Amino acid sequence: MSDEIIKISFNKVLQSDHYTLFFLGTEDKRFAIYTEPKVGLHLQSFLSHEEKLRPDTYDLLRSILEGFSIKPLHILFHDVKENIYFSRLFLEQSGSFDTKQIVEIDTRPSDALTIALMYDLPIFCTKDLLDKAPEVEE
């Protein structure tokens, strides 16, 4: 098993009534993560800067992170089993006396990708995941 970490790029999102599809990968290999349709609807709203009457869950999360001086750093896709992807969100919290603490949190890939797009975070995956993820054509 390799611990090598590879930077991947977010290529695009496809939205349908039944799913949201994220395309990710390198120049050599692309893979897709399927999730529920409401994720894509939220992303459309966010990317189009659509005005909202009330804050949604991601707005609440942003407020909490800012309120506690927590900065999202990056996301890491580290495994895939039976087309279910596993990801981690890395956060940095500033403390007193100029200390910083790095926190690693298990997260759903759809949430990790949404946060990555909100904060323009780098996205990484393990070489093992990239090797075993089913390749897709865009």
VENLINLIN-V368607 format. One line per field, one symbol per residue. ss: DSSP state (~ for helix, > for strand, _ for the rest). phi: phi as a letter, one per 30 degrees, with the letter a starting at -180 (. if undefined). psi: psi as a letter, one per 40 degrees, with the letter a starting at -180 (. if undefined). A space follows every 50 residues. Layout:
ss->???
phi->???
psi->???
//
This chain:
ss->____>>>>>>>>>>>____>>>>>>____>>>>>>_~~~~~~~~~~~___ ______~~~~~~~~~~~__>>>>>>>>>>>>__>>>>>>>>>>>_~~~_> >>>>>>>_~~~~~~~~~~~__>>>>>~~~~~~______
phi->.ccdcbdccdcabcbbdcacbccblcddbbbbccbddddddddeddddhd dcdbdcedddeeddeddchccdcabbdcabbhiccbbbccbbcdcdhhdb bcbcbdbdeddddddeddchddbbbddedddcdddbcd
psi->hiehhhhiihdihhhieeihhhhiaaddhiiihiiidddddddddddefh hidiiadddddddddddefhhhdiihheihhfehihiihhihhhaiffii hhhhhhiiddddddddddefiihiiidddddehhiii.
//
